[in-house]
Amino acid sequence: MNTQIVFLTLSSTQKELYIVSMEKIEIIRQFIADEDIALAQNEQGGFYPSNHHHLSGAIKKLPKEISDDEVVMLYFHLLRLGSRLKPVDEKQFLLQQRAFEKLLPIIDLGYPRNMFSKFEMAFLFDAIAEEDTARVFQTGYAEYLQYHEVILQCNKYTNLPGMRGKPDKFLPYAQKDGIVARIIHTLHRMQFLHHGPLTSNATFWGFLFILMLNKGTNALSTLATFADVKTDVPEKRSNIWILGSFLKDRKKDNELQALLQNLYTWYPREWIDEYH
């Protein structure tokens, strides 16, 4: 039957819903087309900056007329732009896994091709390169939701002192062996490099904070490895100052105070006591 005839037979409420659905479809398809071109030309897309609020509304409940392949491309481009997607069900998660799979070959290219964190990709899927694509599908839906929640918690604060002041918000994760083990694995696999533009990367320091609250043998060993003079990370002095700031807050934790004293042994005192 002709689409126009079908539309004329709808009630006024149905017509409004139909128009809204068609608007959502157009927004999604314009976004995908614009980002396809931008990615190919190594440029920033022009549609998203002025229409991201419309797009956010469109993706809350995707129109059924949008195919799975289109949804994958929608998620792929949103991830490229740095979005932390939370799937609402397992079907949506499968489509997001396909989008993450597409992201891996460009994970190291940086802005404007990719702004999703390689460090967070490693935590979510233990995948950091194109040859790791199979690993994306080894993380289950429930696991992903847990890992995603941890990342969001780490990024709820405008600064690290704000994070340090909320140990109760991080303690539940420090008490989960699976989360702690995943953090430790991620830190070692990434060689303590978060690849973010700021030394004060919230996800990275949130992970270390969880290890400080856990205080298990493996957690303390990982913290000591990070602090060791032999561990090569950019902005070493800034990292040591931030680490020292966290440790100074934990005055009643003997294990952490021992690590703090090691910092004073290994590095000049001003590295720990003076902001840099």
Secondary structure, 3 states (H helix, E strand, C coil): CCHHHHHHCCCHHHHHHHHHHHHHHHHHHHHHHHHHHHHHCCCCCCHHHHHHHHHHHHHHCCCCCCCHHHHHHHHHHHHHCCCCCCCCCHHHHHHHHHHHHHHHHHCCCCCCCCCCCHHHHHHHHCCCCHHHHHHHCCCCHHHHHHHHHHHHHHCCCCCHHHHHCCHHHHHHHHCCHHHHHHHHHHHHHCCCCCCCCCCCCHHHHHHHHHHHHHCCHHHHHHHHHHHCCCCCCCCHHHHHHHHHHHHHHCCCCHHHHHHHHHHHHHCCHHHHHCCC
